[in-house]
């Protein structure tokens, strides 16, 4: 079978163009939304992995450099499921400070307590009781019991060299009580709960 | 097994045992365990260490170019901030903790009083970004370093190109920090059988082993665990230690056990520098039980010592001072940076 390149594209709504701020609905919008994706594995009869282990997906940056991940030498007719980590694995965290996607200049590294922020979402919601109706959700941490790194596993139903992986922002936003929970900036029970919800918001378009 | 093989096996064993004995004698510090981080080789001639040393002493790390790492970590105080209970950073802002001494860091796994930092390379990011310490950021620092021809040159010397990125900055700083090794106190010389304790020091050593060694474990003089030693919470600071990092209730009131090496240089004592004198520390360990009921304090019982026993214990503790380390000019302000600053 012909080996080809398969392109993964992370998106919020199919074919959406992301504006700053990205409007979710009449009253809510996102000013920042980025997360780490690690150890991508596409499985069929064979197993395909991406060359780079860690990717920073940023919805407010250029699509081609920050939301599209290419996998080479893949047989597009042999794709059954895709698996990846939402966040950075604890081994990588324990190795110290990284380069490239893992460089702390991306604002995805905590400095007051070390470790990567796996998932960062900031914006405005009418329900938020914070100043200017803002909300800031920084989900991270790799130490037990509050490790927020989650494994995402999705079934691939059609044969294609382009796979769109979407994050359902509406679903994610709808479960959060912004009145009581507008700011999360450290590992806790709540950050783990929200990370698990984020895990369930991915789907293949 | 044939006779030939038996000879071969025996011979190999013999060679190895000689080799082992040789290693044992060549390294007089065999009582020191293996470090957790790789020690930089030949630090005085090591370009990465020397680059880190310049960064450590350079005010360029602070937002207003007025304070450096060395402002709170003075080489003449074993890199602690002597005479300040809480350390102060940029714009005279006062922090929440007493700046810890810096030595033998390669034998620690985690850093800061609460173990907030899990890797030595990540450590510098904390003071760099703290608004009460250096008040800057890695992004800002990289811009400043990249626009300095002096540092472009220095990075070129170390890395063979003038690229200045986070990894290189953090790596050079940590390699300087890892080069700060202090195993040249009287205690070490006694261990190496080069000197002997006085009678009083010997009595103090026995008291130390009975009362202190469980947490301030030889030969590093800390087990580097997070423990509750019964200190009351300062109502102004409201500092709950390790709990602030783990969010786990049982970690409340716990702080990392500090090393007792270089004890004379690193006063005041405790995470908030509340005790100026060793006698105040000993007073606390004698009377802590009265003040904190309901807490699981990691001390079996109060340490009750007579006046003479206290004097003996303190005389032993003084044998942990390493004056060679404290006055080592290879750790002090680097000449190359001095020349560069005068030039401007």
Interface residues (C-beta under 8 A of the other chain):
Chain A: X93 X94 X95 X96 X97 X98 X99 X103 X104 X105 X109 X111 X112 X113 X114 X115 X143 X145 X146 X186 X187 X188 X189
Chain B: X116 X117 X118 X119 X120 X121 X122 X123 X125 X126 X128 X129 X130 X138 X139 X142 X165 X166 X167 X170 X245 X246 X247 X248
